[in-house]
C-alpha cells in the first residue's frame, strides 16, 4: 500500500478558513502532519478550486496575495497535472462508480499519484474506489 495521501479541495479550504471552527482545527492538524511527512498529494484541479474558494466562497475570503503564497507553498507538494488522458480516464471512473465528473477527476488524480487514501468531505467516508480509500478527516481520527 502507498504512503501517499491525496487531499481534496474542501479539506484545504477548511484549513485556511478560520470561520469553520472545529473543521478548521481538524484540517489544520491533518495538513501539519502531511507537511511534516512530505506525503501529501494534490492536483491542478485542487489548486484551481482552492483559488476560487478561498477568494470568493470562504467565510473569511483571503486577499489575492495570500492565495498566491498558498498556491506557491502547495506547489512544493506532489501535484498531479490534468491532461487530456486524465479527462478520458475520469470519464471512465464517472461511469464505473456513478460519481460526478469532478469527483471522478479527483479520484483519477489520486490513482495516478499512487495514493492509498483520499482525504475528502465530499465523497463517502469509508468508500473504496479501487485501491483508494476515502477518509473524512473532519470526522475520522485517521492520520498519516
C-alpha positions as CSV (number, residue, x, y, z in Angstrom):
1,X,0.0,0.0,0.0
2,X,1.2,3.5,-0.8
3,X,2.2,6.0,1.8
4,X,0.8,9.0,-0.3
5,X,-2.3,10.9,0.8
6,X,-4.3,12.9,-1.7
7,X,-6.1,15.9,-0.3
8,X,-9.4,17.2,-1.8
9,X,-10.1,20.9,-2.1
10,X,-12.6,21.1,0.8
11,X,-10.0,20.0,3.3
12,X,-7.6,22.7,2.2
13,X,-10.3,25.3,2.3
14,X,-11.2,24.4,5.9
15,X,-7.5,24.6,6.9
16,X,-7.3,28.2,5.7
17,X,-10.8,29.5,6.7
18,X,-10.8,30.2,10.4
19,X,-14.6,30.8,10.3
20,X,-15.2,27.0,10.0
21,X,-14.4,26.3,13.7
22,X,-13.8,22.6,14.5
23,X,-13.3,21.8,10.8
24,X,-10.6,24.4,10.6
25,X,-8.7,22.9,13.6
26,X,-9.1,19.3,12.3
27,X,-8.0,20.3,8.8
28,X,-5.0,22.2,10.3
29,X,-3.8,19.1,12.3
30,X,-4.0,16.9,9.2
31,X,-2.2,19.3,6.9
32,X,0.5,19.9,9.5
33,X,1.1,16.1,9.6
34,X,1.2,16.0,5.8
35,X,3.6,18.9,5.6
36,X,5.9,17.2,8.2
37,X,5.7,13.8,6.4
38,X,6.1,15.1,2.9
39,X,3.4,12.6,1.8
40,X,0.6,15.0,0.7
41,X,-0.5,15.0,-2.9
42,X,-2.7,17.5,-4.8
43,X,-3.8,18.0,-8.4
44,X,-4.1,21.1,-10.6
45,X,-7.8,20.8,-10.2
46,X,-7.5,21.1,-6.4
47,X,-5.2,24.2,-6.7
48,X,-7.7,25.8,-9.1
49,X,-10.6,25.2,-6.9
50,X,-8.7,26.3,-3.8
51,X,-8.0,29.7,-5.5
52,X,-11.7,30.3,-6.2
53,X,-13.0,29.0,-2.8
54,X,-10.6,31.0,-0.7
55,X,-11.1,34.2,-2.6
56,X,-14.9,34.1,-3.1
57,X,-16.6,31.4,-1.0
58,X,-14.8,31.2,2.3
59,X,-16.4,32.7,5.4
60,X,-13.3,35.0,5.6
61,X,-12.1,35.5,2.0
62,X,-8.4,35.8,1.6
63,X,-6.7,38.6,-0.4
64,X,-5.1,37.6,-3.7
65,X,-1.5,37.9,-2.4
66,X,-2.2,35.4,0.4
67,X,-3.8,33.0,-2.1
68,X,-0.8,33.3,-4.4
69,X,1.5,32.5,-1.5
70,X,-0.5,29.4,-0.5
71,X,-0.5,28.1,-4.1
72,X,3.3,28.6,-4.2
73,X,3.6,26.7,-0.9
74,X,1.3,23.8,-2.0
75,X,3.2,23.6,-5.3
76,X,6.1,22.1,-3.4
77,X,3.9,19.0,-2.8
78,X,3.5,16.4,-5.4
79,X,1.0,17.9,-7.9
80,X,-0.8,15.7,-10.5
81,X,-1.3,17.7,-13.7
82,X,-4.6,17.1,-15.5
83,X,-4.1,16.1,-19.1
84,X,-6.5,15.1,-21.9
85,X,-5.8,11.5,-20.9
86,X,-6.8,12.3,-17.3
87,X,-10.1,13.6,-18.6
88,X,-10.7,10.4,-20.5
89,X,-9.9,8.2,-17.5
90,X,-12.1,10.4,-15.3
91,X,-15.0,9.7,-17.7
92,X,-14.5,6.0,-17.2
93,X,-14.4,6.4,-13.5
94,X,-17.5,8.6,-13.6
95,X,-19.4,5.7,-15.3
96,X,-17.9,2.9,-13.3
97,X,-18.6,4.4,-9.9
98,X,-21.5,6.7,-10.8
99,X,-19.8,9.8,-9.4
100,X,-19.9,13.4,-10.6
101,X,-17.3,14.1,-13.3
102,X,-15.4,16.4,-10.9
103,X,-15.2,13.8,-8.2
104,X,-14.0,11.3,-10.9
105,X,-11.2,13.7,-11.9
106,X,-10.1,13.8,-8.2
107,X,-10.2,10.0,-8.0
108,X,-8.2,9.8,-11.2
109,X,-5.6,12.1,-9.9
110,X,-5.3,10.2,-6.6
111,X,-5.0,7.0,-8.5
112,X,-2.4,8.4,-10.9
113,X,-0.3,9.5,-7.9
114,X,-0.5,6.1,-6.3
115,X,-2.2,7.5,-3.2
116,X,-3.9,4.9,-1.0
117,X,-6.0,7.5,0.9
118,X,-8.1,10.3,-0.4
119,X,-9.0,12.9,2.3
120,X,-12.3,14.4,1.4
121,X,-15.6,15.6,2.9
122,X,-17.4,15.3,-0.4
123,X,-17.1,11.6,-1.1
124,X,-18.5,9.0,1.3
125,X,-16.1,8.2,4.2
126,X,-15.1,4.5,4.2
127,X,-15.9,4.1,0.5
128,X,-13.3,2.3,-1.7
129,X,-12.7,3.2,-5.3
130,X,-10.4,0.6,-6.5
131,X,-7.2,0.9,-4.4
132,X,-8.3,4.3,-3.0
133,X,-10.0,4.6,0.4
134,X,-11.9,7.8,1.2
135,X,-11.3,9.2,4.7
136,X,-13.1,12.2,6.1
137,X,-10.5,13.7,8.5
138,X,-13.1,16.1,9.8
139,X,-15.0,13.2,11.5
140,X,-12.4,10.4,11.5
141,X,-9.3,10.3,13.6
142,X,-7.2,8.6,10.9
143,X,-3.9,10.3,10.1
144,X,-0.9,9.6,8.0
